[in-house]
Amino acid sequence: MLIRLCVFLCGLRYVAGLVVRLEAGERECFMIEVTAGAAVSGNYELIKPNDKAKPLSVTVSSEDAEKALYANHGSPDGTFAFDVKDGG
């Protein structure tokens, strides 16, 4: 089972991309600094689903992690988008 997570950070002056590939059972946590007012969007996809695959969980949160900006558990693919209120 291979998982691909793509996050695109779109600001007024630049566009950046990030691709993360994980093997079955792996977990990844990373932080990306984004300026206030930037638009953030991304998508994720379970590349090789099978009957033995565990449910995929994706959570996007702010640095203080008080509340998830996006969370999904069990879907093999999805997209998210939001505008950044505070930079950081």
N, C-alpha and C positions, 0 to 999 in steps of 0.2 A: 504494500500500500504506500503510495507516494502522495504527499500533500504539497500543493503549491499555493503560496499566499503572495499576492501582489498588492502593494500599497503605492498609490500615486499621490504625491503631494504637489498640489497646484497652487502656486502663488502668483502674484501679479507679474513678477519679473522672471520666474523660472518654473520649470517642471522637472520633477525628480521622480525616480522610480526605485522600487526595492522588490527583489524577488527572494523568497525564502523557500527552500525545499527541505522537507522533513521526511524521514523514514518512519515506518510504523512504530508507535510507542514513544517517539521523540517529542520533546516540548521545547518551545522557543519563546523567550520574552525579550523584547527590545524596546528602546526608547528612541523617539525621533523628535528633535526640537523643531517646532513650527511657529511661525510668526502669527500674531493676532490678526484675524481677518482672512487668513488663508483658507482655501477650500481643500478638504482632504477627501479622497475617495479611494476605494480599493475593492478588490475581489479575491475570493479564495475558491479553490477547487480541489476535490479529492481526485487525483489523476487516475489511479487504478483501484476503483472500489471492488470489493469482493464480499462474499457472504460472511467471512470471519472478521471484517473490518469493524473496529470499535467506532462509536459515534464521534464525529469531528466537533470540537468546540472552539469557537473563535470569540475573543473578547477584546474590544478596543476601549481603553479608558484614559482619562486625563492623568497627569502626574500624581495628583493627590488620590486618585483611584476611589474617590467618594462614590461616584456613580458611573456605571458603564455607559459609554457613548454608543456602543453597539455590542450586542451579545447574541450568539446563536449556538445552540447545542443540537447536534443530530442531523443537520442538513449537510449534504455532501458538497454543496457549493453555495455561494451567495455574494452579495455586494453590499457596500455601505458607503455613505457620504455624509459629511457634515462640515459646517464652517467653524473655524477655531475662534472662540470668544476671547480667550486670554493666551498670549504667547507663552512659550516655554517648552 
